[in-house]
Amino acid sequence: MTYLEPAFNRIDTRITAWMARYGVLLLRVSLGIVFLWFGVLKFFPGLSPAQELATQTIAALTFGRLSPGVSIVILACWESLIGIGLILGVFMRATLLLLFLQMLGAITPLFLYPSQVFTRIPYAPTLEGQYIIKNIVLMSAGIVIGATVRGGRLISETKHAGGSTINRAPDLHSASH
């Protein structure tokens, strides 16, 4: 089997370099699609599975100053803007700020309405609770994307014991791309 090792290493190196080169871009666009999709759903009453809990939470956070009809349109616009910003890669700092503020609001039902988001607190979430808990992944994706707004990037490096680099992913931010 050792004769396969060099071929496997070459393939693995190429795949890893491809992931380092395109991973953050694909993460950003796919996260944008999720936000745009869920945001657009909220423009159509009854289509979003989180609509009732979202409007209830917004009412609590705004001390009842926003009606459910107004709050869901604001949330729909907010999430759609996040999605568009991520898909297009524009205004990333503002887009990520909106994302993290939205995520803070999105997790508050865990604390405000635990009986609605858990069948057995704190380990058995309802469907709405699962919908909220998955936001941990969305927040983590936002953190990874946020690490690139000042030129940060993933790199693919393999080092020999002596410290020499044998592979490095191309720079996504260089003028040649």
C-alpha positions, 0 to 999 in steps of 0.5 A: 500500500505504500506505493499508493501514498505519493499518489494519495498525497498529490490528490489530497494536496490538490483537494486541500488547496482547492478547499482553501482557495474556494471554501470561504467563498462557497461558505459566504455564498451558501450562507447568503442563500440561506439568509435570502431564502428565509428572509424572502419567506417572511414576506409571505404570511404563513410560509416561514415556520419561525414567523409566529415565534419571531414576531412574538420575540420582537414584540417582547424585545421592543416592549410591544412597540412593533405590531407583528405585521410590521416586525415581520416585514422588518425582519424579512428585509433585514434577513434579505439584506444579509443574504444579498450582502453575503451573496454579492460580497458587498458591504461585508462589515455592515452585512456581518454586523446585521447578521450577528445582531439578527442572530442575537435576536434569533436565540433569545426565544431560548431564554424568553420562551423555553417552553415553546422551544423545548419539550424537555428543557434544556436537551429536547428541542421542539422543531422551533428550538432546532431551528434556533439551535442550528443558528450556532452553525450560522454564527460560526460561519459568520465568524469565519467569513468575518476573519476575511474582511481585512484580507485574511484567508485560508491557506493550505500548507504542508510542512516537512519536518525541516519546516519547508513548505511544499504547497500553499493555496493561491491568494484569492485577493491577488490581482491575478484572479 
